[in-house]
């Protein structure tokens, strides 16, 4: 079995002192070697601080977005090549908060994925339905449409992405998808990837949405759940470590 991938999405949280304390506690609590892959996706201004703090640790550095342009007159944007200079290995792309508050379309997300891959950054491509979409039985159609745009624009490189299924109604709400609900959608996404690449079985499909220390083991135990993308619980060292430990036990 592939090692699980546990990625923290700090969102717009942190400070120089908070980051230092959190990474210190994570490093102190991690087993060596780590039994799963670990990453933290941090706000852009902290990338250089985190690059230093994570040196020599098993935790990879991630960003939370990447521009859909490669350089030029795009005020406020950060391109993939810049992220790469700070040792960024992963970037979340198309998070529902970016789709919702920043108007990111499937086409923009697909471009961002293409440029991340071109710079050697692994995009963590987020897909997921709203509560209204779930209640009107559009979940499959929505996640398939979101992933199809990325597959279409990225051809054979698609095997290099990570997918994260994040039901919008489960993000930050304390309301988690049941393991069966999550597995069902992960199965749909796996089948879609299989139609696009022979590598689909080794591609990580993460679950995100109120994953925490108490529910991680059961979610991560599902056959098509290859890891987690964790928001709130990634800001608490003990909780994030417990999720990492749960992932490690499953790989053992
Ligand atoms: P929570 O874990 O806080 O629900 O956030 C999930 C998420 O959006 C991760 O990208």
py3Dmol code that shows the C-alpha trace and the ligand (Angstrom):
import py3Dmol

protein = """\
ATOM      1  CA  UNK A   1       0.000   0.000   0.000  1.00  0.00           C
ATOM      2  CA  UNK A   2       1.177   3.551  -0.726  1.00  0.00           C
ATOM      3  CA  UNK A   3       1.989   5.616   2.322  1.00  0.00           C
ATOM      4  CA  UNK A   4      -0.856   7.920   3.293  1.00  0.00           C
ATOM      5  CA  UNK A   5      -0.433  11.665   2.815  1.00  0.00           C
ATOM      6  CA  UNK A   6      -1.508  13.920   5.665  1.00  0.00           C
ATOM      7  CA  UNK A   7      -1.552  17.585   4.684  1.00  0.00           C
ATOM      8  CA  UNK A   8      -2.415  20.489   6.934  1.00  0.00           C
ATOM      9  CA  UNK A   9      -4.087  23.522   5.401  1.00  0.00           C
ATOM     10  CA  UNK A  10      -3.444  26.357   7.793  1.00  0.00           C
ATOM     11  CA  UNK A  11      -5.668  28.715   5.770  1.00  0.00           C
ATOM     12  CA  UNK A  12      -5.214  32.362   6.886  1.00  0.00           C
ATOM     13  CA  UNK A  13      -3.894  31.493  10.324  1.00  0.00           C
ATOM     14  CA  UNK A  14      -0.545  31.746  12.030  1.00  0.00           C
ATOM     15  CA  UNK A  15       2.060  34.299  13.056  1.00  0.00           C
ATOM     16  CA  UNK A  16       5.836  34.122  13.277  1.00  0.00           C
ATOM     17  CA  UNK A  17       5.678  33.036  16.912  1.00  0.00           C
ATOM     18  CA  UNK A  18       2.687  30.697  16.496  1.00  0.00           C
ATOM     19  CA  UNK A  19       4.316  28.948  13.523  1.00  0.00           C
ATOM     20  CA  UNK A  20       7.536  28.414  15.408  1.00  0.00           C
ATOM     21  CA  UNK A  21       5.756  26.919  18.407  1.00  0.00           C
ATOM     22  CA  UNK A  22       3.524  24.688  16.257  1.00  0.00           C
ATOM     23  CA  UNK A  23       6.350  23.308  14.121  1.00  0.00           C
ATOM     24  CA  UNK A  24       8.473  22.819  17.216  1.00  0.00           C
ATOM     25  CA  UNK A  25       5.733  20.750  18.830  1.00  0.00           C
ATOM     26  CA  UNK A  26       5.155  18.743  15.639  1.00  0.00           C
ATOM     27  CA  UNK A  27       8.841  17.974  15.262  1.00  0.00           C
ATOM     28  CA  UNK A  28       9.110  16.950  18.903  1.00  0.00           C
ATOM     29  CA  UNK A  29       6.116  14.636  18.572  1.00  0.00           C
ATOM     30  CA  UNK A  30       6.920  12.943  15.292  1.00  0.00           C
ATOM     31  CA  UNK A  31       8.356   9.486  15.087  1.00  0.00           C
ATOM     32  CA  UNK A  32      11.357   8.954  12.886  1.00  0.00           C
ATOM     33  CA  UNK A  33      11.090   7.820  10.188  1.00  0.00           C
ATOM     34  CA  UNK A  34       7.522   9.058   9.738  1.00  0.00           C
ATOM     35  CA  UNK A  35       5.082   6.312   8.749  1.00  0.00           C
ATOM     36  CA  UNK A  36       3.225   8.562   6.337  1.00  0.00           C
ATOM     37  CA  UNK A  37       3.929  11.541   4.142  1.00  0.00           C
ATOM     38  CA  UNK A  38       3.280  14.884   5.828  1.00  0.00           C
ATOM     39  CA  UNK A  39       2.912  18.416   4.531  1.00  0.00           C
ATOM     40  CA  UNK A  40       1.781  21.800   5.792  1.00  0.00           C
ATOM     41  CA  UNK A  41       0.272  24.357   3.404  1.00  0.00           C
ATOM     42  CA  UNK A  42       0.967  27.766   4.893  1.00  0.00           C
ATOM     43  CA  UNK A  43       0.220  31.407   4.055  1.00  0.00           C
ATOM     44  CA  UNK A  44       2.638  32.758   1.428  1.00  0.00           C
ATOM     45  CA  UNK A  45       4.429  35.304   3.668  1.00  0.00           C
ATOM     46  CA  UNK A  46       5.556  32.482   5.955  1.00  0.00           C
ATOM     47  CA  UNK A  47       7.074  30.253   3.294  1.00  0.00           C
ATOM     48  CA  UNK A  48      10.658  31.306   3.986  1.00  0.00           C
ATOM     49  CA  UNK A  49      10.174  30.952   7.745  1.00  0.00           C
ATOM     50  CA  UNK A  50       8.666  27.505   7.298  1.00  0.00           C
ATOM     51  CA  UNK A  51      11.368  26.444   4.848  1.00  0.00           C
ATOM     52  CA  UNK A  52      13.862  27.067   7.678  1.00  0.00           C
ATOM     53  CA  UNK A  53      11.733  25.562  10.452  1.00  0.00           C
ATOM     54  CA  UNK A  54      11.090  22.362   8.468  1.00  0.00           C
ATOM     55  CA  UNK A  55      14.709  21.730   7.467  1.00  0.00           C
ATOM     56  CA  UNK A  56      15.723  18.172   8.258  1.00  0.00           C
ATOM     57  CA  UNK A  57      12.171  17.200   9.234  1.00  0.00           C
ATOM     58  CA  UNK A  58       9.876  14.758   7.418  1.00  0.00           C
ATOM     59  CA  UNK A  59       7.337  17.548   6.868  1.00  0.00           C
ATOM     60  CA  UNK A  60       7.116  18.939   3.340  1.00  0.00           C
ATOM     61  CA  UNK A  61       6.319  22.561   2.609  1.00  0.00           C
ATOM     62  CA  UNK A  62       3.110  23.506   0.817  1.00  0.00           C
ATOM     63  CA  UNK A  63       1.447  26.669  -0.435  1.00  0.00           C
ATOM     64  CA  UNK A  64      -2.291  27.361  -0.540  1.00  0.00           C
ATOM     65  CA  UNK A  65      -2.615  28.716  -4.053  1.00  0.00           C
ATOM     66  CA  UNK A  66      -0.630  29.351  -7.206  1.00  0.00           C
ATOM     67  CA  UNK A  67      -1.200  31.885  -9.951  1.00  0.00           C
ATOM     68  CA  UNK A  68      -2.783  30.858 -13.244  1.00  0.00           C
ATOM     69  CA  UNK A  69      -0.147  33.027 -14.965  1.00  0.00           C
ATOM     70  CA  UNK A  70       3.551  32.339 -15.137  1.00  0.00           C
ATOM     71  CA  UNK A  71       4.892  35.901 -14.664  1.00  0.00           C
ATOM     72  CA  UNK A  72       4.139  39.526 -15.359  1.00  0.00           C
ATOM     73  CA  UNK A  73       1.653  42.258 -14.517  1.00  0.00           C
ATOM     74  CA  UNK A  74      -0.594  40.387 -12.099  1.00  0.00           C
ATOM     75  CA  UNK A  75      -0.556  42.431  -8.900  1.00  0.00           C
ATOM     76  CA  UNK A  76      -0.835  40.374  -5.759  1.00  0.00           C
ATOM     77  CA  UNK A  77      -0.296  37.037  -7.479  1.00  0.00           C
ATOM     78  CA  UNK A  78       2.418  34.483  -6.665  1.00  0.00           C
ATOM     79  CA  UNK A  79       3.562  32.201  -9.472  1.00  0.00           C
ATOM     80  CA  UNK A  80       4.693  28.611  -9.265  1.00  0.00           C
ATOM     81  CA  UNK A  81       8.340  29.385 -10.043  1.00  0.00           C
ATOM     82  CA  UNK A  82       8.478  31.735  -7.028  1.00  0.00           C
ATOM     83  CA  UNK A  83       7.002  29.094  -4.758  1.00  0.00           C
ATOM     84  CA  UNK A  84       9.537  26.595  -6.039  1.00  0.00           C
ATOM     85  CA  UNK A  85      12.382  28.919  -4.998  1.00  0.00           C
ATOM     86  CA  UNK A  86      11.204  28.532  -1.411  1.00  0.00           C
ATOM     87  CA  UNK A  87      11.234  24.746  -1.604  1.00  0.00           C
ATOM     88  CA  UNK A  88       7.496  24.375  -1.965  1.00  0.00           C
ATOM     89  CA  UNK A  89       6.585  20.786  -2.813  1.00  0.00           C
ATOM     90  CA  UNK A  90       2.762  20.955  -2.759  1.00  0.00           C
ATOM     91  CA  UNK A  91       0.115  23.593  -3.397  1.00  0.00           C
ATOM     92  CA  UNK A  92      -3.592  23.310  -2.782  1.00  0.00           C
ATOM     93  CA  UNK A  93      -5.399  24.412  -5.929  1.00  0.00           C
ATOM     94  CA  UNK A  94      -9.102  25.129  -6.363  1.00  0.00           C
ATOM     95  CA  UNK A  95      -9.959  24.995  -2.684  1.00  0.00           C
ATOM     96  CA  UNK A  96     -13.678  25.682  -2.243  1.00  0.00           C
ATOM     97  CA  UNK A  97     -12.854  28.885  -0.364  1.00  0.00           C
ATOM     98  CA  UNK A  98     -11.006  30.120  -3.479  1.00  0.00           C
ATOM     99  CA  UNK A  99     -13.805  28.990  -5.765  1.00  0.00           C
ATOM    100  CA  UNK A 100     -16.392  30.642  -3.513  1.00  0.00           C
ATOM    101  CA  UNK A 101     -14.716  33.896  -2.435  1.00  0.00           C
ATOM    102  CA  UNK A 102     -12.389  34.492  -5.385  1.00  0.00           C
ATOM    103  CA  UNK A 103     -14.525  33.268  -8.245  1.00  0.00           C
ATOM    104  CA  UNK A 104     -12.135  30.558  -9.390  1.00  0.00           C
ATOM    105  CA  UNK A 105     -13.654  28.606 -12.255  1.00  0.00           C
ATOM    106  CA  UNK A 106     -12.842  25.070 -13.338  1.00  0.00           C
ATOM    107  CA  UNK A 107     -10.832  26.550 -16.229  1.00  0.00           C
ATOM    108  CA  UNK A 108      -8.732  28.735 -13.914  1.00  0.00           C
ATOM    109  CA  UNK A 109      -8.133  25.793 -11.597  1.00  0.00           C
ATOM    110  CA  UNK A 110      -7.006  23.685 -14.558  1.00  0.00           C
ATOM    111  CA  UNK A 111      -4.497  26.387 -15.606  1.00  0.00           C
ATOM    112  CA  UNK A 112      -3.146  26.642 -12.067  1.00  0.00           C
ATOM    113  CA  UNK A 113      -2.624  22.893 -11.973  1.00  0.00           C
ATOM    114  CA  UNK A 114      -0.778  23.008 -15.300  1.00  0.00           C
ATOM    115  CA  UNK A 115       1.587  25.746 -14.133  1.00  0.00           C
ATOM    116  CA  UNK A 116       2.221  24.093 -10.771  1.00  0.00           C
ATOM    117  CA  UNK A 117       3.157  20.837 -12.502  1.00  0.00           C
ATOM    118  CA  UNK A 118       5.402  22.687 -14.952  1.00  0.00           C
ATOM    119  CA  UNK A 119       7.389  24.053 -11.994  1.00  0.00           C
ATOM    120  CA  UNK A 120       7.664  20.716 -10.230  1.00  0.00           C
ATOM    121  CA  UNK A 121       5.034  21.478  -7.585  1.00  0.00           C
ATOM    122  CA  UNK A 122       2.471  18.792  -6.839  1.00  0.00           C
ATOM    123  CA  UNK A 123      -0.995  20.360  -6.941  1.00  0.00           C
ATOM    124  CA  UNK A 124      -3.519  19.138  -4.398  1.00  0.00           C
ATOM    125  CA  UNK A 125      -6.634  19.638  -6.494  1.00  0.00           C
ATOM    126  CA  UNK A 126      -9.700  20.232  -4.331  1.00  0.00           C
ATOM    127  CA  UNK A 127     -13.164  19.202  -5.485  1.00  0.00           C
ATOM    128  CA  UNK A 128     -16.432  19.014  -3.596  1.00  0.00           C
ATOM    129  CA  UNK A 129     -20.113  19.761  -3.608  1.00  0.00           C
ATOM    130  CA  UNK A 130     -22.161  22.229  -1.592  1.00  0.00           C
ATOM    131  CA  UNK A 131     -24.956  21.085   0.682  1.00  0.00           C
ATOM    132  CA  UNK A 132     -27.583  22.188  -1.843  1.00  0.00           C
ATOM    133  CA  UNK A 133     -25.827  20.175  -4.546  1.00  0.00           C
ATOM    134  CA  UNK A 134     -25.705  17.089  -2.325  1.00  0.00           C
ATOM    135  CA  UNK A 135     -29.335  17.436  -1.386  1.00  0.00           C
ATOM    136  CA  UNK A 136     -30.319  17.663  -5.041  1.00  0.00           C
ATOM    137  CA  UNK A 137     -28.216  14.579  -5.836  1.00  0.00           C
ATOM    138  CA  UNK A 138     -25.657  16.436  -7.918  1.00  0.00           C
ATOM    139  CA  UNK A 139     -22.605  15.362  -5.924  1.00  0.00           C
ATOM    140  CA  UNK A 140     -21.177  12.993  -8.539  1.00  0.00           C
ATOM    141  CA  UNK A 141     -21.837  15.341 -11.424  1.00  0.00           C
ATOM    142  CA  UNK A 142     -20.182  18.272  -9.619  1.00  0.00           C
ATOM    143  CA  UNK A 143     -16.987  16.516  -8.541  1.00  0.00           C
ATOM    144  CA  UNK A 144     -16.656  14.812 -11.930  1.00  0.00           C
ATOM    145  CA  UNK A 145     -17.034  18.127 -13.744  1.00  0.00           C
ATOM    146  CA  UNK A 146     -14.427  19.768 -11.498  1.00  0.00           C
ATOM    147  CA  UNK A 147     -11.934  16.937 -11.984  1.00  0.00           C
ATOM    148  CA  UNK A 148     -12.654  16.566 -15.719  1.00  0.00           C
ATOM    149  CA  UNK A 149     -11.526  20.148 -16.369  1.00  0.00           C
ATOM    150  CA  UNK A 150      -8.183  19.397 -14.736  1.00  0.00           C
ATOM    151  CA  UNK A 151      -7.770  16.072 -16.535  1.00  0.00           C
ATOM    152  CA  UNK A 152      -8.600  17.650 -19.885  1.00  0.00           C
ATOM    153  CA  UNK A 153      -6.025  20.435 -19.508  1.00  0.00           C
ATOM    154  CA  UNK A 154      -3.217  18.270 -18.197  1.00  0.00           C
ATOM    155  CA  UNK A 155      -3.062  15.197 -20.410  1.00  0.00           C
ATOM    156  CA  UNK A 156      -0.628  12.505 -19.334  1.00  0.00           C
ATOM    157  CA  UNK A 157       0.753  14.720 -16.507  1.00  0.00           C
ATOM    158  CA  UNK A 158      -2.470  14.055 -14.639  1.00  0.00           C
ATOM    159  CA  UNK A 159      -0.870  11.115 -12.845  1.00  0.00           C
ATOM    160  CA  UNK A 160       1.305  13.640 -10.946  1.00  0.00           C
ATOM    161  CA  UNK A 161      -1.550  15.381  -9.135  1.00  0.00           C
ATOM    162  CA  UNK A 162      -3.086  14.729  -5.742  1.00  0.00           C
ATOM    163  CA  UNK A 163      -6.879  14.981  -5.511  1.00  0.00           C
ATOM    164  CA  UNK A 164      -8.702  16.122  -2.382  1.00  0.00           C
ATOM    165  CA  UNK A 165     -12.403  15.493  -1.944  1.00  0.00           C
ATOM    166  CA  UNK A 166     -13.700  18.216   0.333  1.00  0.00           C
ATOM    167  CA  UNK A 167     -17.479  18.409   0.655  1.00  0.00           C
ATOM    168  CA  UNK A 168     -18.116  22.118   1.198  1.00  0.00           C
ATOM    169  CA  UNK A 169     -20.746  21.398   3.859  1.00  0.00           C
ATOM    170  CA  UNK A 170     -18.166  19.541   5.952  1.00  0.00           C
ATOM    171  CA  UNK A 171     -15.473  22.236   5.932  1.00  0.00           C
ATOM    172  CA  UNK A 172     -15.053  23.967   9.265  1.00  0.00           C
ATOM    173  CA  UNK A 173     -18.520  22.887  10.349  1.00  0.00           C
ATOM    174  CA  UNK A 174     -17.694  19.941  12.560  1.00  0.00           C
ATOM    175  CA  UNK A 175     -19.988  17.942  10.298  1.00  0.00           C
ATOM    176  CA  UNK A 176     -17.874  15.227   8.703  1.00  0.00           C
ATOM    177  CA  UNK A 177     -18.879  13.062   5.769  1.00  0.00           C
ATOM    178  CA  UNK A 178     -19.457   9.549   7.026  1.00  0.00           C
ATOM    179  CA  UNK A 179     -16.734   7.109   5.978  1.00  0.00           C
ATOM    180  CA  UNK A 180     -19.265   5.506   3.605  1.00  0.00           C
ATOM    181  CA  UNK A 181     -20.247   8.851   2.054  1.00  0.00           C
ATOM    182  CA  UNK A 182     -16.601   9.797   1.572  1.00  0.00           C
ATOM    183  CA  UNK A 183     -15.630   6.391   0.195  1.00  0.00           C
ATOM    184  CA  UNK A 184     -18.474   6.498  -2.289  1.00  0.00           C
ATOM    185  CA  UNK A 185     -17.224   9.769  -3.800  1.00  0.00           C
ATOM    186  CA  UNK A 186     -13.589   8.651  -3.646  1.00  0.00           C
ATOM    187  CA  UNK A 187     -14.597   5.557  -5.623  1.00  0.00           C
ATOM    188  CA  UNK A 188     -16.176   7.773  -8.276  1.00  0.00           C
ATOM    189  CA  UNK A 189     -13.043   9.916  -8.472  1.00  0.00           C
ATOM    190  CA  UNK A 190     -10.780   6.845  -8.659  1.00  0.00           C
ATOM    191  CA  UNK A 191     -12.816   5.463 -11.551  1.00  0.00           C
ATOM    192  CA  UNK A 192     -12.562   8.790 -13.339  1.00  0.00           C
ATOM    193  CA  UNK A 193      -8.787   8.842 -12.854  1.00  0.00           C
ATOM    194  CA  UNK A 194      -8.552   5.235 -14.060  1.00  0.00           C
ATOM    195  CA  UNK A 195     -10.202   6.217 -17.309  1.00  0.00           C
ATOM    196  CA  UNK A 196      -7.504   8.879 -17.731  1.00  0.00           C
ATOM    197  CA  UNK A 197      -4.320   7.141 -16.596  1.00  0.00           C
ATOM    198  CA  UNK A 198      -2.957   3.712 -15.801  1.00  0.00           C
ATOM    199  CA  UNK A 199      -1.371   5.257 -12.697  1.00  0.00           C
ATOM    200  CA  UNK A 200      -4.676   5.942 -10.960  1.00  0.00           C
ATOM    201  CA  UNK A 201      -4.211   3.329  -8.259  1.00  0.00           C
ATOM    202  CA  UNK A 202      -1.088   5.001  -6.935  1.00  0.00           C
ATOM    203  CA  UNK A 203      -2.528   8.533  -7.035  1.00  0.00           C
ATOM    204  CA  UNK A 204      -3.464   9.897  -3.596  1.00  0.00           C
ATOM    205  CA  UNK A 205      -7.088  10.925  -3.121  1.00  0.00           C
ATOM    206  CA  UNK A 206      -7.365  12.800   0.179  1.00  0.00           C
ATOM    207  CA  UNK A 207     -10.465  13.486   2.236  1.00  0.00           C
ATOM    208  CA  UNK A 208     -10.950  16.917   3.818  1.00  0.00           C
ATOM    209  CA  UNK A 209     -13.744  18.366   5.927  1.00  0.00           C
ATOM    210  CA  UNK A 210     -13.712  18.347   9.732  1.00  0.00           C
ATOM    211  CA  UNK A 211     -11.234  15.471   9.885  1.00  0.00           C
ATOM    212  CA  UNK A 212      -9.960  15.249  13.449  1.00  0.00           C
ATOM    213  CA  UNK A 213      -8.164  12.999  15.899  1.00  0.00           C
ATOM    214  CA  UNK A 214     -11.353  11.088  16.694  1.00  0.00           C
ATOM    215  CA  UNK A 215     -12.620  10.334  13.185  1.00  0.00           C
ATOM    216  CA  UNK A 216      -9.361  10.066  11.215  1.00  0.00           C
ATOM    217  CA  UNK A 217      -8.734   6.346  11.626  1.00  0.00           C
ATOM    218  CA  UNK A 218     -12.124   5.311  10.301  1.00  0.00           C
ATOM    219  CA  UNK A 219     -12.018   7.699   7.360  1.00  0.00           C
ATOM    220  CA  UNK A 220      -8.435   6.785   6.479  1.00  0.00           C
ATOM    221  CA  UNK A 221      -9.330   3.098   6.705  1.00  0.00           C
ATOM    222  CA  UNK A 222     -11.577   3.322   3.636  1.00  0.00           C
ATOM    223  CA  UNK A 223     -10.104   1.647   0.555  1.00  0.00           C
ATOM    224  CA  UNK A 224      -9.983   4.776  -1.632  1.00  0.00           C
ATOM    225  CA  UNK A 225      -9.057   7.324   1.046  1.00  0.00           C
ATOM    226  CA  UNK A 226      -5.310   7.799   0.772  1.00  0.00           C
ATOM    227  CA  UNK A 227      -4.882  10.607   3.245  1.00  0.00           C
ATOM    228  CA  UNK A 228      -6.349  13.779   4.655  1.00  0.00           C
ATOM    229  CA  UNK A 229      -6.382  17.509   4.018  1.00  0.00           C
ATOM    230  CA  UNK A 230      -6.885  18.984   7.422  1.00  0.00           C
ATOM    231  CA  UNK A 231      -7.860  22.535   8.331  1.00  0.00           C
ATOM    232  CA  UNK A 232      -8.682  23.361  11.943  1.00  0.00           C
ATOM    233  CA  UNK A 233      -7.098  20.271  13.485  1.00  0.00           C
ATOM    234  CA  UNK A 234      -3.785  20.966  11.723  1.00  0.00           C
ATOM    235  CA  UNK A 235      -3.360  24.083  13.888  1.00  0.00           C
ATOM    236  CA  UNK A 236      -3.230  21.997  17.077  1.00  0.00           C
ATOM    237  CA  UNK A 237      -0.084  19.934  17.355  1.00  0.00           C
ATOM    238  CA  UNK A 238      -1.625  17.144  19.434  1.00  0.00           C
ATOM    239  CA  UNK A 239      -4.541  16.723  17.035  1.00  0.00           C
ATOM    240  CA  UNK A 240      -2.429  16.831  13.884  1.00  0.00           C
ATOM    241  CA  UNK A 241       0.020  14.345  15.423  1.00  0.00           C
ATOM    242  CA  UNK A 242      -2.850  12.022  16.327  1.00  0.00           C
ATOM    243  CA  UNK A 243      -4.089  12.064  12.720  1.00  0.00           C
ATOM    244  CA  UNK A 244      -0.550  11.372  11.483  1.00  0.00           C
ATOM    245  CA  UNK A 245      -0.276   8.484  13.943  1.00  0.00           C
ATOM    246  CA  UNK A 246      -3.604   7.053  12.759  1.00  0.00           C
ATOM    247  CA  UNK A 247      -2.375   7.212   9.154  1.00  0.00           C
ATOM    248  CA  UNK A 248       0.880   5.565  10.140  1.00  0.00           C
ATOM    249  CA  UNK A 249      -0.884   2.678  11.884  1.00  0.00           C
ATOM    250  CA  UNK A 250      -2.873   1.981   8.719  1.00  0.00           C
ATOM    251  CA  UNK A 251       0.285   1.801   6.641  1.00  0.00           C
ATOM    252  CA  UNK A 252       1.987  -0.572   9.071  1.00  0.00           C
TER     253      UNK A 252
END
"""
ligand_1 = """\
10
LIG
P -11.512 21.741 8.352
O -10.635 20.563 8.647
O -11.274 22.907 9.259
O -12.942 21.356 8.205
O -11.045 22.282 6.895
C -10.938 21.387 5.866
C -10.292 22.079 4.722
O -10.869 22.955 4.109
C -8.925 21.678 4.372
O -8.532 22.226 3.159
"""
view = py3Dmol.view(width=600, height=400)
view.addModel(protein, "pdb")
view.setStyle({"model": 0}, {"cartoon": {"style": "trace"}})
view.addModel(ligand_1, "xyz")
view.setStyle({"model": 1}, {"stick": {}})
view.zoomTo()
view.show()
